[in-house]
Amino acid sequence: MAADSRRKERQLNQRLWAAAALRLILPSVLAIVIFLLAIFMIILPDLKENIMARKREMIRELVQTNLDNMAFLEARRRRGEISLEQAQELTIRQTRQERYGREMKDYFWINDMHPRMIMHPYRTDLEGKDISDFADPNGKHLFSEFVKVARQNGEGFVDYMWQWKDDPHKIVPKLSFIKEFKPWGWIVGTGIYLDDVDAEMDKMVRHFTLAALGTMGVIILMFLYIAQHNFRTERRRLLAERQLERSRKMLRLVMDSIPQYIYWRDTDGVFQGCNMKFAQLAGLSDPEEVVGKQRVEAPGVIEAEGRELIKEQEVMDSGLSQMQIVAPREGPGSARRWVESNRIPLRDEEGRVMGVLCTHEDITKLIEISHKLDESELRFRTLVEYLPVGIMILKDGRVVYSNPEQKRLFGVERDDFYFDELVNTPPGDLQKLYELDDQPQLQNGRIWENELRFYPWGKVYNSMEMRWVLCRATGINYRGGPGFLVTMLDIGRARELEYMVKVQDKMASLGRVAAGIAHEIRNPLSGVNMYLSALKESPVAADENAASVIEKIRAASGRIEAVVKRVLDFSRPTKPSLAWMQLNRALENVLELSSVTLRKEGMTLETEFSERLPLIYADQQLLEQVFLNLVTNAMQAMREWDGPKRLRIETGLSADRIVVQVSDSGPGVPPEIRDRIFDPFFTGTGQGSGIGLSLSRRIISDLGGSLAHDESRWGGALFTVRLPAVTYWGYDSHG
C-alpha cells in the first residue's frame, strides 16, 4: 500500500510539472528569443547610425566654432585693430593648442586651397609644403579631395585612411568634416576615427548580450519559481478535503481565541452560533447554548435588541457589509463604552443571503488614547509649524516632512521629494546630508553639526539667493525604519555681517597705517613748502624760469598732499554721511588714486564725463568705494591679458537716471558664472573675499539705484551704475 501511494504521488507530480512547463516556460522562452532578435537586428543597427549622426554633428559644430573664432579675428582686422598676419598667426597658435576627446588628443588642421599645409599639430613635417599629391595607403589624395569638396559645397565630409591621433605607426579609417573660410582661402577640418565608433558599438553589443543573458536567467528562475508555486498550490487543492475537518476544528479554536465578540444569526434573527467571548458576556457556559435563541443579554456590546436587529436586517436586505462602524454603547452601570462593529451578510452556495455575521470590539481605551494623541499632535504641530527654524525628516534620501520655514529655505512647497537637484548643484554642501548614513553613531543620540550653503530649488546661481545655514542632524526611528531629524537655522545675514565687519576692521587698520604714512610724508612736505616760500621771496624768484620751476614744484607738492588726504578720507572708517555731491568729482578722486597703477600696468584710460549732471544725495565715500572696486576689478582682469588694455569710464543722463559705465577690454566674465558674480562670498578668480561686488550692489541699491553687468564693446566686462537724478517742483537738482 505504501509503495502504491508513493507511485501515485510521483505520477501526480509529473503531470503537474508538465502542465506548468506548457503553460508558462515555453511561451516565455519564445518571447525572449523574439525580443533578442529585435535588439540585434533592428535596435543596434539603428543605434549605430544614430551614434554616427551625432559624431558627424559634433565635428561639424567643432569646426564651426573654430571658424567663428577666425571670423572674430577677421572682424578685428577689418576694424584695423590687428593686421592680417597677426590674425592668421593668432588663429594658427590657438588652433594648434586646441584638443578635445576623451584622451584630449583629437585635433584640428588647416590647409589652403592650393592645397598647402598651414598647420597640423601632429604632422609638422607637412607644414608649408605642397600636399596636393599626398595620398593615404589606399591611394586617395585626401587633401586634394578636401579642396574639391570645399570648392563645390564650401563644406562636407570626407573619409580616408590616416594615422591614429599622435601615433604615426597606426593607420585607421577616418571620417573628417572640412569647411572653407573664404576671406583667407583656408580650409579647417577635424575628424572622428571609425574604429572608435566600432569599438563603442562592440562594447554596447557586449553589454546588451550580458544584460540579455542575465535577464533570461532571472526570468527562467522566476518561471521555475512560479511553476513550483503552482505545483504546490495544486497539491494543496488535492489535499484540501483531508484537511477540511481539521480546519473546522481549527476555526472553532481561532474563533474562541479572538478577543472580539462574534456571533451570527439567520434571516429570522435566530442565533446560529458565537465564540466563547460572546457566550461568556451573555452568561452562557458553552457557545453551543446560544443556538436557537432570539434574545440574549450582552450589555455594552449589543444595543436594545430591536435596534440591533434593525441594523442587521438592513445588511441582510441590501446584501452590503457595514464595516468598522464606531458608535457609543451603554455598558454595565450605565458606563459609556465605544464599540467598533462589523456586520457581514452570509451567503449560501447560490449567493443568496442566509444570515449575518457580526463582530463587536470594545475600543473605549483606544478612543481615549486617540483623542489624547490628537491633542498632543496638534500642540506639537503648532509649535513646529511656527518655529523660525527649518525642520525636516530625511528617510532613504527623501524629504518626507518639512515645516514652513524649511520649505522657504529649500524653495519647495511640498513634502516627500528627492532633493538630488539641490544636492548636485554648486556649492554642493547638501551632499554632506547623504553622508549621514555612514555615521551609525547618530542613531545612538549623537548630534551631527555643520554649516552648509545651497541655493533654493530653481534659483541656482541667482544673485543674493544663496542660503547659509547652521545644520544639525540626529538619527531617529521613522515609520519602522531609520531616518534623520534635521534642523536648519538661517545664518546667511550673520555671515554677511561677519564678513562686512572683517572688511571694516581691515579698512580701519588701513586708515591707521595711512595716518602714520601721511604723518611721515607731511613732515618733510611741510619743509619743502617752507623752502619753496623762502625761494619765492628770494632774488632767485626774479628769474622767470626759476619762478616757473618753483610754481611747478609747489603744484606737485599740492597734488602729493591731495593724494594723501584722499587716501586718508577713503580708508578712514566713518558713519554714512549723505549730502549733495557731484558724481564726476567722486570719479576724478577714484582715478587719482588709481592713476599710478594704470600707468604702471600700461593701461589706456578713456573718460567721457557729461558736463551737466544733476547733484545726487549720497555718501561720497561709499560711492567712491563702489567705483574704486569696479576700477580695481577691471585692472586685475587685464593685468595678465595679452590683448589691448583699455579702461573706459562714461557718465551721462538717461531720463531720470544718472548712468555711469565702467568698461574694459579684458577677458570678460565667463558665461557660466555671470549670474553669480553679485553673490556674497563668490569670487571667480579665487582671490579676495568675494564680497566686493555684493557690497557694491548693496550700496547702490540702498541709494535707490541699480548695478548691472554686460559685455563691453571690446568683449570685456561692462558694469553700469544707475542712480536716481533728484527732481522737485518740476526742476532737477541744478535748480
C-alpha positions in Angstrom: 0.0 0.0 0.0 2.8 2.4 0.9 4.6 1.7 -2.5 1.4 2.2 -4.4 0.8 5.5 -2.7 4.3 6.8 -3.5 3.9 5.7 -7.1 0.6 7.7 -7.5 2.2 10.7 -5.8 5.1 10.6 -8.3 2.7 10.4 -11.3 0.8 13.4 -9.9 4.0 15.4 -9.5 5.0 14.6 -13.1 1.6 15.7 -14.5 1.7 19.0 -12.5 5.3 19.8 -13.8 4.4 19.1 -17.4 1.3 21.3 -17.2 3.4 24.1 -15.7 6.0 23.9 -18.5 3.5 24.0 -21.3 1.6 27.0 -19.8 4.5 29.2 -18.6 8.0 28.3 -19.7 7.6 27.6 -23.5 5.7 30.9 -24.3 8.1 32.9 -22.2 11.2 31.5 -23.9 9.7 32.3 -27.3 9.0 35.8 -26.2 12.6 36.3 -25.0 14.1 34.9 -28.3 11.9 37.3 -30.3 13.0 40.2 -28.1 16.7 39.4 -28.6 16.3 39.2 -32.4 14.6 42.6 -32.4 17.5 44.1 -30.4 20.4 42.7 -32.5 18.7 43.0 -35.9 16.8 46.4 -35.6 17.7 48.4 -32.5 21.5 48.0 -32.5 21.9 48.9 -36.3 19.7 52.0 -35.7 21.7 52.8 -32.6 25.0 52.7 -34.6 23.6 55.0 -37.3 22.4 57.4 -34.5 25.9 57.4 -33.0 27.5 58.2 -36.3 25.0 61.0 -36.9 25.8 62.5 -33.5 29.5 62.2 -34.2 29.1 64.0 -37.6 27.1 66.8 -36.0 29.7 67.1 -33.2 32.7 67.6 -35.6 30.6 69.9 -37.7 29.9 72.1 -34.6 33.6 72.0 -33.6 34.8 73.2 -37.0 32.1 75.9 -37.0 33.3 77.0 -33.6 36.9 77.3 -34.9 35.6 79.3 -37.9 33.7 81.6 -35.6 36.9 82.4 -33.8 38.6 83.1 -37.2 35.6 85.4 -38.2 36.1 87.3 -34.9 39.8 87.9 -35.7 38.9 88.9 -39.3 36.4 91.4 -37.9 39.1 92.9 -35.7 41.4 93.1 -38.8 38.8 94.9 -40.7 38.4 97.4 -37.9 42.1 98.0 -38.1 42.8 96.6 -34.6 45.2 94.0 -35.9 46.9 93.1 -39.2 46.1 90.1 -41.4 49.3 88.4 -40.5 48.6 88.9 -36.8 45.0 87.5 -37.2 46.3 84.4 -39.0 49.2 83.9 -36.6 46.7 84.0 -33.6 44.4 81.5 -35.4 47.3 79.1 -36.0 48.5 79.4 -32.5 45.1 78.9 -30.9 44.1 76.0 -33.3 47.4 74.2 -32.7 46.7 74.1 -29.0 43.0 73.1 -29.2 42.3 69.5 -28.1 39.2 67.6 -27.3 38.0 64.0 -26.9 38.3 61.5 -24.0 42.1 61.5 -24.2 42.4 65.1 -25.3 44.2 64.0 -28.4 41.7 64.9 -31.1 42.8 68.0 -33.0 42.2 70.4 -35.9 44.3 71.1 -39.0 44.4 73.9 -41.5 45.4 73.9 -45.2 44.7 76.3 -48.0 43.0 75.8 -51.4 46.3 75.1 -53.2 46.5 72.7 -51.2 49.4 73.6 -48.9 49.5 72.6 -45.3 49.2 75.7 -43.0 49.1 73.9 -39.6 49.0 70.3 -38.4 49.8 69.6 -34.7 51.0 66.0 -35.3 52.4 66.4 -38.8 54.5 69.5 -38.5 56.7 68.0 -41.3 54.0 68.8 -43.8 53.6 72.4 -42.8 54.3 74.9 -45.6 54.6 72.1 -48.2 52.5 71.3 -51.3 50.3 68.4 -50.3 48.2 68.1 -53.5 49.9 64.7 -54.2 49.7 63.4 -50.7 47.8 60.1 -50.6 46.6 57.7 -47.9 47.6 53.9 -48.1 44.6 53.3 -50.4 45.9 55.9 -52.9 43.3 58.6 -52.1 44.6 62.1 -52.5 42.8 63.3 -49.4 43.9 66.9 -49.3 43.0 67.4 -53.0 39.6 65.9 -52.1 39.3 68.4 -49.3 39.8 71.3 -51.8 37.4 69.7 -54.3 34.6 69.4 -51.7 35.3 73.0 -50.5 35.1 74.4 -54.0 31.8 72.6 -54.7 29.9 73.0 -51.5 32.0 75.1 -49.2 32.0 72.2 -46.6 31.5 68.5 -46.4 32.5 65.1 -45.1 35.5 63.0 -46.5 36.5 59.5 -45.5 40.1 58.3 -45.9 42.9 56.4 -44.0 45.1 58.3 -41.6 47.3 57.8 -38.6 45.5 57.3 -35.2 45.9 60.6 -33.4 49.6 61.1 -32.5 50.6 57.5 -33.4 52.1 57.6 -36.9 52.5 53.8 -37.0 48.8 53.1 -36.6 46.8 53.8 -39.7 43.0 53.5 -39.4 39.9 54.7 -41.3 38.8 58.2 -40.5 35.8 60.5 -41.4 36.5 64.2 -41.3 34.5 67.4 -41.8 36.1 70.3 -43.6 34.9 73.9 -44.2 36.4 76.7 -46.1 37.0 80.1 -44.5 36.5 82.2 -47.7 38.1 85.5 -46.5 41.5 83.8 -46.1 41.1 80.9 -48.5 41.8 78.4 -45.7 40.2 75.0 -45.0 39.7 74.0 -41.4 38.9 70.4 -40.5 38.7 67.8 -37.8 37.5 64.2 -37.8 36.5 61.0 -36.0 38.1 57.6 -36.1 35.7 54.9 -37.3 37.5 52.3 -35.2 36.4 54.3 -32.1 32.7 54.0 -33.2 33.1 50.3 -33.9 34.7 49.8 -30.5 31.9 51.7 -28.9 29.3 49.5 -30.7 31.2 46.3 -29.7 31.1 47.5 -26.2 27.4 48.2 -26.4 26.8 44.8 -28.0 28.7 43.1 -25.2 26.6 45.0 -22.6 23.4 44.1 -24.4 24.4 40.5 -24.6 25.3 40.2 -21.0 22.1 42.0 -20.0 20.0 39.8 -22.2 21.6 36.6 -20.8 21.2 37.9 -17.2 17.6 38.8 -17.9 16.9 35.4 -19.4 18.5 33.7 -16.4 16.4 35.8 -14.0 13.2 35.1 -16.0 13.9 31.4 -16.1 14.4 31.4 -12.3 11.2 33.3 -11.9 9.3 30.9 -14.1 10.7 27.9 -12.2 9.6 29.6 -9.0 6.1 30.2 -10.4 5.9 26.7 -11.7 6.9 25.3 -8.3 4.4 27.7 -6.6 1.6 26.4 -8.9 2.7 22.8 -8.2 2.4 23.4 -4.5 -1.0 25.1 -4.9 -2.3 22.2 -6.9 -1.1 19.8 -4.3 -2.8 21.8 -1.6 -6.1 21.8 -3.5 -5.9 18.0 -3.9 -5.2 17.6 -0.2 -7.9 20.1 0.8 -10.6 17.5 1.5 -8.4 15.7 4.0 -7.6 19.0 5.8 -11.2 20.2 5.8 -12.2 18.5 9.0 -9.0 19.7 10.7 -9.7 23.2 9.5 -13.2 23.2 11.1 -11.7 22.3 14.4 -9.1 25.0 14.0 -11.7 27.5 13.1 -13.5 26.9 16.3 -10.2 27.3 18.2 -9.5 30.6 16.4 -13.0 31.9 16.9 -12.8 31.2 20.6 -9.3 32.9 20.8 -10.3 36.1 19.1 -10.7 38.9 21.6 -13.7 40.3 19.7 -17.4 39.4 20.4 -18.6 37.3 17.5 -22.0 35.8 16.6 -24.1 35.0 13.6 -27.8 34.8 13.0 -30.2 33.6 10.3 -32.7 35.8 8.4 -35.3 35.2 11.1 -33.0 36.8 13.8 -32.2 33.4 15.5 -28.7 32.9 16.8 -26.8 30.2 14.9 -23.5 30.4 16.8 -21.0 32.6 18.6 -17.5 32.5 20.0 -16.6 31.8 23.6 -16.0 35.5 24.5 -19.6 36.4 23.4 -21.0 33.4 25.2 -19.3 34.5 28.5 -20.6 38.0 28.1 -24.2 36.6 27.6 -23.8 34.4 30.7 -23.5 31.1 28.8 -21.0 28.3 29.7 -20.8 26.9 26.1 -21.1 28.7 22.7 -23.5 26.0 21.6 -26.1 27.2 24.1 -26.8 30.3 22.1 -28.0 28.3 19.1 -31.8 28.8 18.6 -32.1 31.8 20.9 -33.6 35.0 19.6 -32.6 37.2 22.5 -29.6 37.4 24.9 -28.3 40.0 27.3 -24.9 41.4 26.3 -24.6 44.8 27.9 -22.1 47.2 26.5 -22.0 45.3 23.1 -25.5 44.8 21.8 -27.9 47.7 21.9 -31.5 47.3 22.7 -32.5 44.1 20.8 -34.9 45.8 18.5 -32.4 48.4 17.3 -29.6 45.9 16.8 -31.9 43.6 14.8 -32.9 46.5 12.6 -29.3 47.2 11.6 -28.6 43.5 11.0 -31.8 43.3 8.9 -30.5 46.2 6.7 -27.4 44.3 5.9 -29.3 41.1 5.0 -31.8 43.0 2.9 -29.1 45.0 1.0 -26.5 42.3 0.9 -23.9 45.0 1.7 -21.5 44.8 4.6 -21.2 47.5 7.3 -17.5 47.7 8.3 -15.8 49.5 11.1 -18.9 51.2 12.5 -17.9 53.0 15.7 -20.7 54.0 18.0 -21.3 54.5 21.7 -22.9 51.8 23.9 -24.3 51.8 27.4 -22.4 49.3 29.4 -22.9 47.9 32.9 -23.7 50.5 35.5 -24.7 53.0 32.6 -21.0 53.4 31.8 -20.4 54.8 28.3 -18.4 52.5 26.1 -17.2 52.8 22.5 -17.7 49.8 20.3 -16.4 49.1 16.7 -18.9 46.8 14.9 -18.7 44.9 11.6 -21.8 43.3 10.0 -21.3 41.0 7.1 -24.0 39.1 5.1 -23.6 35.3 4.9 -24.5 33.6 1.6 -25.2 30.1 0.5 -23.6 28.3 -2.5 -26.1 30.0 -4.8 -25.2 33.5 -3.5 -28.4 34.1 -1.6 -28.2 35.8 1.8 -28.8 33.3 4.6 -27.8 35.3 7.6 -25.5 37.9 9.1 -22.1 37.6 10.8 -21.5 40.3 13.5 -18.3 41.2 15.3 -18.1 43.8 18.1 -15.0 45.1 19.9 -14.7 47.4 22.9 -12.3 50.2 21.7 -13.0 52.7 24.6 -9.4 52.9 25.6 -8.2 53.3 22.0 -10.6 56.2 21.5 -9.4 57.9 24.7 -5.8 57.4 23.7 -6.5 58.6 20.1 -8.1 61.8 21.5 -5.0 62.5 23.7 -2.7 61.8 20.8 -4.7 64.2 18.5 -4.4 66.9 21.1 -0.7 66.3 21.7 0.0 66.2 17.9 -1.9 69.5 17.4 0.2 71.2 20.1 3.4 69.7 18.7 2.5 70.6 15.1 1.6 74.1 16.0 4.9 74.5 17.7 6.9 73.1 14.8 4.9 75.0 12.1 5.6 78.4 13.7 9.2 77.9 14.7 11.7 80.2 12.8 13.9 77.2 12.4 13.8 74.8 9.4 12.8 71.2 10.5 12.7 68.2 8.2 12.8 64.4 8.3 15.1 62.5 5.9 14.5 58.9 5.1 16.2 57.0 2.3 17.3 60.2 0.6 13.8 61.7 0.6 12.4 64.7 2.5 9.3 63.1 4.0 8.4 66.1 6.1 9.4 69.8 6.3 7.9 72.7 8.2 7.1 76.1 6.5 10.5 77.6 7.4 12.3 74.6 5.8 10.1 74.9 2.7 11.1 78.6 2.5 14.8 77.6 2.7 14.5 74.9 0.0 12.0 76.8 -2.1 9.8 73.7 -2.3 6.2 73.8 -1.3 5.7 70.0 -1.0 6.9 67.1 1.1 8.0 63.7 0.1 10.6 64.6 -2.6 14.1 63.6 -3.5 16.4 66.7 -3.3 19.0 65.4 -5.7 18.9 68.7 -7.7 19.6 70.7 -4.6 22.4 68.3 -3.7 24.1 68.1 -7.1 24.3 71.8 -7.8 27.1 74.1 -6.6 28.3 74.7 -4.0 27.3 71.1 -3.2 27.3 71.4 0.6 24.0 69.4 0.9 25.9 66.4 -0.3 27.0 66.1 3.3 23.5 65.1 4.3 23.8 62.0 2.2 26.9 61.1 4.3 24.7 60.8 7.4 24.0 57.1 6.6 27.8 56.5 7.0 27.6 57.7 10.7 25.9 54.9 12.7 26.7 56.8 15.9 23.9 59.3 15.1 21.3 56.5 15.8 22.6 56.5 19.4 21.7 60.0 20.1 24.8 61.7 18.8 24.4 65.1 17.0 26.0 66.0 13.7 26.5 69.7 13.2 27.9 71.6 10.2 27.5 74.9 8.3 26.0 74.4 4.8 25.4 76.6 1.7 22.9 75.9 -1.0 20.6 77.6 -3.5 16.8 77.2 -3.3 15.1 75.0 -5.8 15.1 76.6 -9.3 17.3 79.6 -8.2 20.8 78.2 -8.8 23.3 80.9 -9.5 20.6 83.6 -8.9 22.2 86.5 -7.2 21.5 87.1 -3.5 19.5 83.8 -3.2 22.2 81.5 -1.7 21.2 80.2 1.8 23.8 79.8 4.5 22.5 77.7 7.4 23.7 76.0 10.6 22.6 72.4 10.2 22.1 69.8 13.0 21.1 66.2 12.5 20.4 63.2 14.7 19.1 59.7 14.0 15.5 58.8 14.7 13.2 55.8 14.0 10.6 56.9 11.5 7.8 54.6 10.4 9.6 51.4 11.3 13.0 52.3 9.8 16.0 54.6 10.4 15.7 58.2 9.5 17.2 61.6 10.4 15.8 64.6 12.1 17.5 67.7 10.6 17.2 71.3 11.7 18.4 74.4 9.8 18.9 77.8 11.2 19.4 80.6 8.6 22.7 82.3 9.4 23.2 84.0 6.0 22.7 87.5 7.3 25.0 86.8 10.2 27.8 85.5 7.9 27.4 88.5 5.6 27.6 90.9 8.6 30.6 89.0 9.9 32.5 89.5 6.6 31.4 93.1 6.5 32.8 93.6 10.0 36.1 92.0 8.9 36.3 94.3 5.9 35.5 97.3 8.1 38.3 96.1 10.5 40.7 96.0 7.6 39.7 99.4 6.4 40.2 100.7 10.0 43.7 99.2 10.0 44.4 100.7 6.6 43.3 104.1 8.0 45.7 103.9 10.9 48.5 102.8 8.6 47.6 105.6 6.2 47.5 108.1 9.0 51.1 107.1 10.0 52.3 107.3 6.4 50.6 110.7 6.0 52.3 112.0 9.1 55.7 110.8 7.8 55.0 112.4 4.4 53.5 115.6 5.6 56.5 116.5 7.8 59.1 116.6 5.0 56.4 118.0 2.7 55.9 120.9 5.1 59.6 121.5 5.0 59.5 121.5 1.2 56.7 124.1 1.2 58.6 126.3 3.6 61.7 126.3 1.4 59.5 127.0 -1.6 58.0 130.0 0.2 61.5 131.2 1.0 62.7 130.7 -2.6 59.7 132.7 -3.8 60.7 135.7 -1.6 64.4 135.3 -2.6 66.1 137.1 -5.5 66.2 133.8 -7.4 62.4 134.1 -8.0 63.1 137.2 -10.1 64.2 134.8 -12.9 61.1 133.8 -14.9 62.4 130.3 -15.5 63.2 129.8 -11.8 59.8 131.2 -10.8 58.1 128.7 -13.2 60.0 125.8 -11.7 59.1 126.9 -8.2 55.4 127.1 -9.2 55.6 123.6 -10.7 57.2 122.2 -7.6 54.5 123.9 -5.5 51.8 122.4 -7.7 53.4 118.9 -7.5 53.6 119.3 -3.7 49.9 120.2 -3.6 49.0 117.1 -5.6 51.0 114.9 -3.2 49.2 116.4 -0.3 45.8 116.0 -2.0 46.5 112.3 -2.7 47.5 111.7 0.9 44.3 113.4 2.0 42.2 111.2 -0.4 43.8 108.1 0.9 43.0 109.1 4.5 39.5 110.1 3.6 38.8 106.8 1.8 40.4 104.4 4.3 39.1 106.1 7.5 36.0 104.2 8.8 33.2 106.7 9.2 29.5 106.7 9.6 27.4 107.1 6.4 27.2 110.8 5.6 24.5 111.7 3.0 25.0 115.1 1.3 24.6 116.7 -2.1 27.6 115.8 -4.2 29.0 115.9 -7.8 29.3 112.4 -9.2 32.1 113.4 -11.7 34.2 114.7 -8.8 33.9 111.3 -7.0 35.1 109.6 -10.2 38.0 112.0 -10.5 39.1 111.2 -7.0 39.0 107.5 -7.7 41.0 107.9 -10.9 43.5 110.0 -9.0 44.0 107.1 -6.5 44.3 104.6 -9.4 46.4 106.6 -11.8 49.8 105.2 -10.7 48.6 101.6 -11.1 47.2 102.4 -14.5 50.4 103.8 -15.7 52.5 101.0 -14.2 50.4 98.3 -15.9 50.4 100.1 -19.3 46.7 100.5 -19.4 44.9 103.2 -21.5 42.3 105.3 -19.7 39.4 106.8 -21.6 36.9 109.1 -19.9 33.8 110.8 -21.2 32.1 112.8 -18.4 28.9 114.7 -19.0 29.3 118.3 -18.0 25.7 118.8 -16.9 24.9 116.1 -14.4 22.4 116.9 -11.5 23.7 116.7 -8.0 22.9 113.5 -6.2 22.1 113.0 -2.5 24.5 110.2 -1.4 27.6 109.3 0.7 30.5 110.3 -1.4 32.9 108.0 0.4 30.7 104.9 -0.2 30.2 105.8 -3.9 34.0 106.2 -4.3 34.4 102.8 -2.7 32.0 101.3 -5.3 33.8 102.9 -8.3 37.2 102.1 -6.9 36.1 98.5 -6.6 34.9 98.4 -10.2 38.1 100.1 -11.5 40.3 97.7 -9.4 38.4 94.7 -10.7 39.0 95.9 -14.3 42.7 96.4 -13.7 43.1 93.0 -12.1 41.2 91.3 -15.1 43.5 93.0 -17.6 46.8 92.5 -15.7 47.6 89.2 -17.4 45.7 89.9 -20.6 47.7 89.6 -23.8 45.4 91.9 -25.9 44.9 95.7 -25.7 44.4 97.1 -22.2 41.7 99.7 -22.2 39.7 101.2 -19.4 36.8 103.5 -20.2 34.5 105.4 -17.8 31.5 107.3 -19.1 28.8 109.4 -17.3 25.5 110.6 -18.7 21.9 111.3 -18.0 19.1 109.0 -19.2 15.5 110.1 -18.4 15.5 110.4 -14.6 18.7 108.4 -14.0 22.4 109.2 -13.9 24.3 106.5 -15.7 27.9 105.6 -15.0 29.6 102.9 -17.2 32.9 101.2 -16.4 34.1 99.0 -19.2 37.4 97.2 -20.1 38.9 95.2 -22.9 40.0 92.3 -20.8 38.8 88.6 -21.0 35.4 89.4 -19.6 33.3 87.3 -17.2 32.8 83.6 -18.3 29.2 82.9 -19.2 28.8 80.1 -16.6 29.4 82.5 -13.7 27.8 85.7 -14.9 24.7 85.1 -12.8 26.8 84.6 -9.7 29.2 87.5 -9.6 27.0 89.5 -7.3 26.5 86.6 -4.9 28.0 87.1 -1.4 31.3 85.3 -0.9 31.7 84.3 -4.5 34.9 85.0 -6.4 35.7 83.9 -9.9 39.4 84.4 -9.6 40.0 82.5 -6.3 41.4 85.7 -4.7 39.8 88.2 -2.3 36.8 87.7 0.0 34.2 87.6 -2.8 32.0 90.4 -1.3 33.3 93.4 -3.2 30.6 93.3 -5.9 28.0 92.2 -3.5 28.6 95.1 -1.2 28.8 97.5 -4.2 25.3 96.3 -5.4 24.0 96.7 -1.8 25.3 100.3 -1.6 23.9 101.3 -5.0 20.6 99.6 -4.1 20.4 101.5 -0.8 20.7 104.7 -2.8 17.7 103.7 -4.9 19.8 102.7 -7.9 21.0 99.5 -9.7 24.3 97.8 -10.6 24.2 95.5 -13.7 26.8 93.6 -15.7 27.1 93.2 -19.5 29.7 92.6 -22.2 31.8 95.6 -23.3 32.3 96.7 -26.9 35.8 95.0 -26.8 34.5 91.7 -25.4 35.5 92.5 -21.8 33.3 93.4 -18.8 30.9 96.4 -18.7 29.4 97.5 -15.4 26.6 100.0 -15.4 25.5 102.0 -12.4 22.2 103.8 -12.5 21.4 106.3 -9.8 18.2 108.5 -9.4 18.5 112.0 -10.6 16.7 114.0 -7.9 13.9 116.3 -9.2 11.5 118.5 -7.3 8.9 121.2 -8.2 9.4 120.4 -11.8 13.1 121.2 -11.8 16.2 118.9 -11.4 18.8 119.4 -8.7 20.6 122.1 -10.7 17.9 124.3 -9.5 
